[in-house]
Amino acid sequence: MAKKVLVAADVRGGRLRKVTYEMLAAAGRVADGGTIAVAILGHQVENLATGLGDFGADMVYVADAPQLQEYTPAAYRKVFLEVVRGFAPDVILFAHSAVGRDLAPMVAMRLGAGQVSDAVDVAMENGQIVFTRPIYAGKAFTKVVVREGVTVATLRPNNLEAASGGQGKSGTIQKVDVQLEPVDLSTTVREIVQKATGGVDLAEARIIVSGGRGVKSADGFKPLYELAEALGGAVGASRGACDAGYCDYALQIGQTGKVVTPDLYIACGISGAIQHLAGMSNSKVIVAINKDPEAPIFQVADYGIVGDLFEVVPKITEAVRQLKAQGV
Amino acid sequence: MNIIVCLKQTFDTEERIVLENGGIKEEGVRYVINPYDEYAVEEGIRLKEEHGGEVVVISVGPSRTEEALRTALAMGADEAILADDPELFGDEYTIARVLAAIIRQREYDIILAGNQAVDDGSGQVAVRLAEELSIPHISTLTKLVVEGDRVIGYRDAEGNEEHVEGKLPILVTAQQGLNDPRYPSLIGIRRASKKPLSHVTRADLGLSRDDIRPRTEVVETFLPAAKQGGRILSGDLDAQVNELITALRTVEKVID
């Protein structure tokens, strides 16, 4: 049965994140010939609406207002529900990102709807939308369906193939009238401090260079940052490294911390505690560098180098830089 | 200050997952307070120490959850409520409705909870609860300051730190780094056994089955394919690095 699918665009730094196109691909799978709309909320985001028809959007709702510059829960919820009222979707897809994780359950609760969080796959099985999602940070998985009402889901970035262009849908842009009252601004963002994560966000990074206790100090992360920069990736860390005070908890990867699934994960001086493995072992390719050949990290690594990370990592950085310099 | 903390009992994060009869085997497992909720408990107790008042810890879960609540009481919470009536169990929608029904019967200024649980990891319940109670929330906090009825939360937002301001009553969720949870002292453990821990049923809350009917259903639980132990590269270091880079470029195609 054809379904109306609403995709909540994930906007960061004035651009649409790649996960928006991944959600459009998911929308295509579940719409079953129905209408697909995208909702873009923010300030000075109108330009982002252009061209989404090529990626499968029949309609694009744009809510553009200064009060939407930063994400605040009540204001975003109000405006988003306005779009929901107008479009009356059967399915609403969010990114499992800072904004999507927060906004989706608000919207779901207001609609009395069920929600599947952090889906890594979605498929139609016997006319039913079946989501696959990790539990215990990826130690196991479940398949989940929403039994009644509107289906809400958040999709984990970097797992579904992004929608391809050239679909030639109309992508008709519809502006949303944004009317916010003081009650809708019950929380306000006073300040935003950029943290040092090498400029690339962990959740979205295609490549992550991660350090553990073997890095030995905050200074010891320097070669890891250099490698991450050469690769255009982000830096992460194990709980051991965070607990030891070598880096900020914002970098922690594991069952406590962030769960990541990059294309390439390079674990440096990480032994591979179960709780860390849960957070990264679904990465596509894993490289481990560790002095101890018995370290459990090697059991999940596709490629292992037994050696001192302070010798190995700079050599890899050097090789990557040469590669980039050759422009091949 | 009336402080409420919602917590869930979860597997210790070092536990392996074993399937049994299509579900997750729960016997012989070490249980803990969900680590994110533990930050919330600690923060609630710190608020009490700073501003005075009372900390009530609430959970929805089987009777084994009593142990987690006793731990929170030993840390310094004053009272515990456990909804261990199986008719109150369900999905995130259900749990949020049940928690709201319990909390509505009480006075509160601030509600704290972890931003997600390390088992299901859906991160929905606390936010749904705030919606159900029609109060604002600030999520994933690494720092919390309450001055009068003014609340400032430092929020971890994917590499950025947002400083967000709101007012009581409010719900906040804890992110890692918010604090360093204390271990219960011996005196704390002794006192905890005398602190009130009450059980509530569906009838106590005046909820019909329909009020809390789950919206979602898990149709299958499975383990990921075991990762093949990979290759340990050999040769001198330059050769290994060369081989690695070549493999990442031409075989795996993850760098270019």
Interface residues (C-beta under 8 A of the other chain):
Chain A: R12 E70 Y71 T72 P73 A74 R77 S97 A98 R101 D102 A104 P105 M106 A108 M109 R110 G112 A113 G114 Q115 V116 S117 D118 V130 R133 P134 I135 Y136 A137 G138 K139 A140 F141 T142 K143 V144 V145 V146 R147 E148 G149 S186 T187 T188 V189 R190 E191 I192 V193 Q194 K195 T197 D201 L202 A203 R206 I207 L231 D248 Y249 A250 Q252 G254 Q255 T256 G257 V259 D263 L264 A273 I274 Q275 A278 S281 N282 K284 V285 I286 V287 A288 P293 F298 Q299 V300 A301 D302 Y303 G304 I305 V306 G307 E311 V312 K315 I316 A319 V320 L323
Chain B: F11 T13 E14 E15 R16 I17 L19 I24 P35 Y36 D91 E92 Y93 A96 V118 D119 D120 G121 S122 G123 Q124 V125 V127 R128 A130 E131 E132 P136 H137 I138 S139 T140 T142 I152 D156 A157 E158 G159 N160 E161 E162 H163 V164 E165 G166 K167 I170 Q175 Q176 G177 P214 R215 T216 E217 V218 V219 E220 T221 F222 L223 P224 K227 G229 G230 R231 I232 L233 L237 D238 Q240 V241 N242 L244 I245 A247 L248 R249 E252 V254 I255
